[in-house]
Amino acid sequence: MRILSSGVYAACCCAVGVLWSCSDSSSNDISGSDINISSSVDYSGSSEAGDSPDKNYSAENGGTNSSSSITSVSESSSGTSPGMSTDSHKSSSSRHVHRSSSSSSEQGKSSGLQVNSSSSEESFVYTSPANFADTVNGVVFNMVYVTGGSYTRGCDNCAEQDKIYESPSHKVTVDEYFIANTEVTIAQWNAVMGGKKSAWESDKAPKIGVSWFDANNFACKLSQQTGRQYRLLTDAEWEFAARGGKDGIADKFKFSGSNNVDDVAWYSENSGGKSHDVATKKPNKLGLYDMSGNSWEWVYDWLVGYTSDDKVNPVQLTGSGNKTRRGGSYGEPAEFARVSRRAIRSRDGAADMGFRLGMSTKLPPGMVSPCEAANPSAAVCQGDKNRDCRLITASDEAWISDDYTVIINEDGIAAVSGFPNVSGQWYTLNNRSFNVVTKNGTKTYAYYVFSEDELTMISDEGIPYRLYRRTASEAKSKVSIPTVSNPKTLAQLIAAVEPERIVSDEQLAHPDTSVRDPRIAAASGYTWFFDGRCCGGNHKYRFHLDKNGDAEFVVMDYDDTHHENILAKGRWFTVGNIGLHIIFNGKYYNYLYTAGERTMSYSEYMPAGPIFCHISFQSYERGDFRIFNKTLFDDKIKRPRGFNGEEPVYKAGDYQWGS
């Protein structure tokens, strides 16, 4: 019935072990061959010690300052690096094992480093036992070894609006792994992906505007070229490293490497509104640069609130919203650069989204390979066009989220948990509308099949579902399939569907752009408005659909009314009372939608009354959903057209109905 395919990726990896020995004396009794001596990075005091930071600090100038310097000695080793396989996989790409902090600034970034406390007599010396580097097409990738350990993740004393994703704080233990000493740069991206930088770009600036899929695809290709298991970091690994690893957690710095944000981060107050070359601020105790500020960094996990129990190598594999981004950026305030700060982000990314590489010999529990994550396999099946067989669950399966469970049987009976539960016979229209015929009428859900194991669905009452195909025993919310007396045939069910909902293949291929669902056209003096505070978001959205056919979809920041983007604009039309499309200069912005009534108020952000809900696809933030309220179209809602003028920020793809 279903034919499923998924990529399987495996890579073996190895490296020559490197022992780093650091001392505050220039005299070192070290025996062995191939010894190289060079100065290390000297990282002087925090703001708490009252030191004056060197504002021109850069790895490019050797990273020294006048307070002191340190000699770093590296010795070759016949053993393999910690966490690396002894089975060597040779690739055709050039490979370089980092043996010392040489005069090369790229190599010097993963050397040992000294952090001075307020007393010059007492200093911490970080010893890196197994840093390494790979070289691809002449570009170096420096990786820092992180000893495993335990720490307290999260923040209990952060601002109230941040606690939703940062508290309760809890103990986390992670195994050893490797982490890149900087964000992936434009030079590194082009070396692996084959691109060329623009004239106005710096090779050393972070690669931004990257989707979560792009980041995984980069890790996939780099793994194939080097024979190592490169990947995204987990949320737990990222915060452990940002805090300075095993030896840095006791510092309890607010930002990565300091309590003074200007020491370590490019952010909205000092960046001039643009990203900067990596490693031009001070590193943290592990020798990692820009863990605070410069560009946001993807991690693997979905963004879900913490629980208080202890965790070992945690990975959040499912969620009801978006992936997690970390570290803040050049365009965000200092608070976003805190080591515990987490923020939501659609996998399609944003202008200031970058990423940092991780590496280990095996994937963390439940994580799929970056090659598979970059290209999720869609289910392929054969069945009736009015029963989308991609939705059908096997006898031991269910579509599951934290709050909801959906069972869709091949025999035409389905059950959806909720308030109340919904069950009955089911059918689909055009692989977009999932309908359950109950005793009290038909319940309609717009749905988007993201992959064979992930589904987005939203009801006509505005209840969103991010569902994952799992074994039925994993479901927290239980639902059972009913016995339907005197069931109708599928043909009888379809015959009862309202004519405006029935769309032919020809109409799908060549839609009538003059058709507009009157349920979602804005009433005089009103617009559709969504306040993201209801769901932990940082934006407000307005979706205005004039009766005359003009449309505008705008996102607004809370903190600055000038920061506003037009996500879509143009002329709008609907297809089958389920597909909403906006066309602008021959480009399409595509959404699935439902319209209904919220019978009761859930909060000030989700009041009772008419609602319009959509799921994005083939344009801005695929698979994401938003729930709009009918709102007065006053000056507080009707904003300027955005700082990009008449041009939309995101360019849509060609019109395409199928997922």
N, C-alpha and C positions, 0 to 999 in steps of 0.2 A: 504493500500500500504506500509506504513512504520509502524513498531512497535518499539516505543521508550521506553526506560526504564531509569529511573534515581533514584538514591538513595535519600531518604529524611531523614534527620537526625535532631533531635531536642533534646536538653537536658535542663532540668531546673537546676538551681543552687542556692545555698545559702551559706552564711557564717555568722559567728558571728561577729558583729561589734567590732572593736577595736579602742579605742581612745588613741592616743599617745600624751603625753605632755612632752615637752622638755624645759629646762630652763638652763641658765648659772649659776644658783645658786643651791647648793645642798639642799636647803630648799624649799619644795614644799607643799603647802596646798592643798592636794588632798584627798577627802574622797571617800570611797567605799571599797569593799572587793577585795581580791585576787590581791593585788598590788605587782608587782615585780620590783626591782630596779637593773639596771646594767649599765655599761658604754656603751656609744654609739660610733659610728664611728666618729672620728675627722679628718676632711679633711682640711689640712692647705694649705693656699695660692696658687696662681697661679704664673706662671713664670713672669708675668707682675709686681707682687709685689716684685720680687727679692728674693723670699724665696728659700731655698734649699730643694728640695723634698726628702722625705725619700725613697730611692731606694728599701728598703726591706719591703715596706708597704704591709700588707696582712690582710685580714679579719680573717685569722686563728689566728693572735696574738692579736685580740681584736681591731685592727685598731687605737690604740692610738699613739700619739707621745708626745714629751716632752713639746710642746708649751702650751697645755691646754687639759682639758678633760671635759666631760659633763655627767650629770646623766639623764638617760631616764626612765620615769615612765609610765607604761601602766596600764589601768584600764579596767576591763571587762564591757561590755555593753549589755543590753538586746535587743537593736535594731539590725537590720541587717546591713551589710556593705553597703556602697554606691555602687549602681550599681548592687546589688545582689537581686535575687528573694526571696520573703518570703516563697515560696513553697519549702520545703526541699526535696531533692531526696537522699535517703541514698543508698550508694553503699556498696559492700562487702569489698572494699579495706579499709585499715586503713586511717583515716583522722585526720589531725592535724590542728587546727586553731591557727595561730600565735598570741600569746597574749603579748609577751614581747621579748626583746633581751636578751635571756638567755645566759648561758655560752656556749651553743652549737654554734659552729662557723657557722653552716648552718642556724640556726635560727637568729643569730646575723646579718646576711647580709641584712635583710630587716628592721632593726631598724632605728630610727631617726639618722641624721647625722648633724654635725656642720661643716661649711666651714668658715674658718677665712679669712678675708680680710687682706690688708696690715697693717691695724691698729688692734692691739689686742683688743682694746676697742669696736670695731664694728664687729659684727659677725652675720652671717645668720644662723638661726636654722630651718631646714626643719622638719615640723611636718607631719607625715604620719597618716592619720585618719583611714585607713582601710586596712593595709597590712594583708595578710593572707598566710597560707601555707597549702599545701596538702602533705600527705605522702603516697607513693605507694611502697609496698614491702620494707619498711624500709628506703626509700630514700625520702628526703624532696624537695619539689618544692616551693620556696619562690616567692611570687608575690607582687609587689609594686603597690599601688593605684596611678593613675595619674588623677589629677583633670583636667577636660576639659578646653580648652582655645584657644586663637588665637595667631598666630605667623606668621612670614614671612618665608616661605619655599623657598629654593633655594639659588642661589648665582649669583650676577651680576658682581662681580669683580674677578671671578675665571679665571683660564687659558682658553685660547680660545678653546682648544680642549674639555674642560669640559662643556662649555656653552650649547652645544647641548642638554644635559639632566639636566642642573641645572638652566637654565634661561629661561624666565624672572622670577625673584623672585615675589612672590605673597602672598596675605594673605590667610591663611588656618585656619579654626576653626574645632576643634575635640571635641567630647563628652568625658566624663570620660571613663576610661578603666583600666585594670590591665596589667602589664608587668613583665616578669620574671627578677629578679635582675642579672642573669647571662645568658650566652648562655647555651643551653641544654648540659649537661655533659655526659660523657660516662656512669657514674653510673646511671644517670636519664634515659638515653636511654635504658640501659639494664634492669632497673627496670620495664619499661613499655613494651618493646618489647621482653624481655626474652633472651637477648643475654648475652655473657660472654666476658669480656675484655681480650685482649691479654696480655702476660707477660710484654711486653714493654710499655703498656699503663698505664696512670694514670687515676683513676676514676674521678678525678676532672678536667681533660682536656676537652675541648669542643669536642663534637661528630662532626666529619667532614667527608667529602666525601658523604654528604647527598643530595639527589635530592629534588626538590621542592615537588614531590609526596611523598617521604619518610617523609618529614617534616609534611605534611598534615596528613599522615597516623599516625604518632606519636601523633599529636594533637587529631585525631579522637579516638585513643585507650585510651589516657589519659582522654578525656572527658567521654568516656563510663565507665571508672573505678572510676571517681570522681563525676560524675553528673554535672559537670560544662561545660561551653562552651569555652573550650580552642581552640585556632586558631592561625594562623599567624597574625602578625601585618600588618596594611596597611602601605604604604609608608609614608603617612602623620603622622600617629601615631608614627612610628619609629623615624622620624626626630624630632618631638616635644619632645619625651622622650630623645633622644640623646642630645638635647639642654638644658636638665635639667627641662623640663616641664614649667609650668606657672611661677615658681619662678626663673628659670634658664635662660630664653631666653634673659633677659637683659644683661647677662654677655657677650654674643656674642662670646663665645669661638670658636676657630677654630676646636678644637677636643672636644670630649665629656668629659667635666669637666676641661679642661685646654687649654691654648695656647701652652703649652709645651708637645709635643707628647710623650716624654719619661715618663711623669708623669702617663699617662693613657693608653698607648697602647703598645702591642707587635707587632712590624712590622719588615720589612726586615733588618733594621740596628741594632736591638737589640735582635732579637728572636733566632738567631743561626739557622734559617731555619726550625723551628718547632713550633708547638703550645705549650702553657704553661697552667698550671692550671688556672682556672678562678679565678677572684677576687684577683689576686696578684699585680694588679696595682690599683691606686686610683679610686674611684667611681666618678660619676658626682653628681650634686646637688640632684637628686632623689634617690641616693644610688644605681645606676646601674653601673655594672662593664663591661668593655670590649666592650662598644658600639663603641669604636674606637679600631681597631686591633684585634689580636688573631685569630678569624675566620670570614670569610664573613658571613653575616646573610641574609637569605631569607626574603622577604616580599611578600605579596600576589599579588601586582600589576604587570601588564605588564609594560615594560619600554617604555614610550612614552614622548616626549618633553612636557614641561609645557606650559600653556597659562597664560596670565596676569590677568585674572579675579579672583575675590575672590571665595573661595570654602569652602563648609561645608561638613565634613566627606567624602572627595573624595576617590574613589577607581577606579583605572584604570582597567576596566574589559576586554578590548580588546587591541590588539597591533599587530604590523607587525613584531616583532622580538622576544624578549626574556623577561623573567621575570626580576625583579629588585633585585639586591643584594646590601647590605649596609655595611658600617663600615670598609672595608679593612680587611687585614689579616696579619698573621705572615710573609707571603712571598711577601707582597706588600710594596711599598715605603710609606712614611708618608702621602703624598698627598691623597692617597686612603682612609685614616682614617678620613678625614674631615667629619664633621657632615652633610654637604650638598652633599657629593660625592655619585653619583649613578653609577652603572655599569651594563652592560648587562650580562645575564647568561642563557644558555639553561636550561630548567627544569630538565634535566638529571644530572645537577650539575657538580662539579669538586672536586679535592682533598681537597681544603681548604674551602669548603662550609659547614657552619653550620647553626644554626637558633636559634631564641629566641621566647619564647611563649608570646602570648597575651591572654587576656580573657575578656569577656563581657557577659552580659545577653542576648544580641541580636546581630546578625551579622550586620556589616556595610552594607549600601545599595548596593545590587547587589551581594554581596559575597555569594558563596555557602558554605555549611558546609564542614569542613575538610574531612569528610568521603567521600563525593561526589567528592571533588577536588582530593583526593588521588586516586580514582578509576573512572575516567571519563567513562561514559557509551557509548559504541559504538552503532551506529544505527544498527538495525536488520530489514531486509526487504526481500521481495520476489519479484523477477522481472527477466527480461531477462538478461542473463550473459553479454550481450554487451550494456546494459544500466544500469549501477550501480545505483540502486534505492536509495542508501544512499545519492546521490547527488541531488536528485529531490527536488525542492522547491515547497511549496504549493502556492496557488494563492496570499496570502498576505505575502509571505516570500521572502527572497533573501539571498544569501551569501554576506556579507558586510565587508569591511575594511575601513580605513580612506580614501583611494584613489580609491578603485575599488568596483564594484558591479557585481555579477554573478547571473543570473536567469537561472534555468535549468528546463524546463517544462517536465511533464510526457508524453506529446504528441510528444516529440522528437525534440523540438525547443529550442535553448539556445541563450543567449546573454551575452557577457562579455564586460564590459566597459574598455576603454584603449585608446591608441593613434595609430591607430583609434580603434573604437569599433569593436568587432567581433561578428557576429551572423550567425545562420544557423542551419542545422540539426546536431545532436550530437550522438556520440556513444562512448563506452569505450572498452578498451582491457585489460583483465586480472585484472580489478580493480586497474589499475595503470596509464593508459593513457586515458585522456579525450580529445576528438577530436571534433572540430567544422568544418563542411564542409561549406565553404563559396563560393561565386561566383568566387573567385580568387584562390581557393585551400583549403587544409585542414590545420587548425591551431591546433597544438598539445600542450598539457599541461601534464606534469607529476603531479600526485596528490597523497596526503596521507591523509586519513581520520583519524583524531586524536581522535575525539569523535563525538557524534551525532550533536554537535553544533560547531565543529571546523574543519577546512580544510586547508591544506597547498597545494599550487599549484604553478607551475613555468612554464613559457612559453618557447618555443624554441628560443625566442629572449632575454631571461634572465630577464623577468619581474616577480618578485616574488609576491605572494599573500598569506597573512595570513587572512583567511576568517572566519566569524562567522555567524551562522544562526540567522537572526534577522527579525523583521517585515520590510517589504519593505519600509515603510515610513521613516525608520531611515537612509536610504541610502543617502549619500552626493553626490555621483556620480550616476547620473541617466542613466538608460539604458532600452530599451524597446524591447519586443519580436517582431520580424518581421513576416510578412506573407510570407511564402515560396510557390512560385508557382511551380506546378508539383513536389511535394516532392517525394523522393525515399523511398522505403521501407527499413527497417533496414537491411534485407538480401542483398539488392542491395548495400547499403553503405559498408557492411563488405566485399562483393565480390570484391570491388575496392581497398581494403587495400593491401599494398605491402606485398609479401609473408614473408619477413624477420621479419615483425612485428606480424605475426600471430603465436601464441605459444599455443600448446595443453596442456591439464592438465597433461599429462604424461611428457612433456618437462619441465613444471614448477616443478613437483615433482623430476625429475631427469635431471637437465639441462646438456647440452653439454658444458663442461668447456673449450673447445677449440675455441668457438665462441667469436670473439672480434669485436665490432663495429669499423670499420676503421675511422669513423668520430672523435672519441675521443682518438685514439692512437696518442701519441706524435710524431710530425714531427721531423726529424733530427735537433738537435740543439735547440729544443724548449721544453717547459713544460707548464702546466696549472698553473696559479698563480692568487691569489686573495688577494688584499690589503684591510683589514678590515676598514681602515680609511674612506673609502667611506661611511660607514654605522654606524659610531660611535663606531666601535669595537677597540680592543686593540691588535689584532693579524694579522699576515699575514699567508696565507696558500699556500702550494704547493701540487698539486695532479699530480704525474707523472705516466703515463701509457705507459710503453715501448711497442713497437710493438712485442717484443719477449715474452710478458706476465707478466713481472715483474711490480709491482705497489707499490707506496709508497705515503701515505698521511701524510703531516707534518704540524704542527702548529708552528709558530715562534713568539716570543715576539718582540716588537719594541725596548725596552730599553736594552736588554741583549741578544746577539746572542747565549749565552750558554743555555738560557732557551728555550728549544725546545723539543717538544714531537712528537713522531711518533703515529699518531692516527690510522693508518692502514698500513699494508704491506703484501705482499705475491704475489700470482698469481691471475690475474684478468680475468674475462670473462663477457660477457653481455648476457642478455636474452630478446629477442623481441625488441631490440633497445630502451629499456626503463629501464631495470634493470641492474645495475652494481654491481658485487659481487667480493669481494677479499677473497681468502681463504688462511689461514695460520695455519698450524698444525691442520687441521680439523675444525678450527673455521672460521666463516663467518663475513664479514663486508658488510653491505647491503645499497645500495643507489638507488634512482630513478634518472634518468638523462634526460636531453635534450641537443641537440647540434644545434647550429645555427650561425647566423652572426649578430653582432650589427652594424646597418647601420650608426650610428652617434656616436660621442664621447660625453658622458655626463659629464665627468670630467677626470682629470689625472688618477684617479683610475678605471675609466670605459671607456676605449678607444674603438673606433670602431674596428671591426675585428672579427675573429672567437671567439666564446665563448662556454664553457662547463659548464652546471649548474647541481647541484644535490640537492636532498633532502635526508637527512639521515633517515634511519629507522632500527630498531632492532639492533642498534649498537651505535655509538657515536652521541649524541644529536638528538634524534628522532624528526622528523618534521622540523628540521632546514634546511635552504637552503643556498647555496653559489654559486657565479657566478664567474667563472674562465676565465681569459683572456689568449690567446696564447702569451707566453712570452719567450724571449731568455733564454736558460738554461745555464746561466753563473755562475761564482763563487758567485755572490751576491744572487742567487736564490738556487743554489745547496748547501745545508747546510750539516753539519755532521748528522749522523743518530740519534742524540738525546742522552740525558744524561741517558736514560734507556737502552742504548745499543740495542741489537737485539730484546728485548721483547717489544711488544706494550704496551702502557699505559692502554688502554681500551681493555678489552677482549670481543670479540663478542659472540653473542649467536649462536645457531644452525641455519642453513639456514631455512628460512621460508618466503614464498612469501606473504601470506595474511596479511592484517592489522587488 
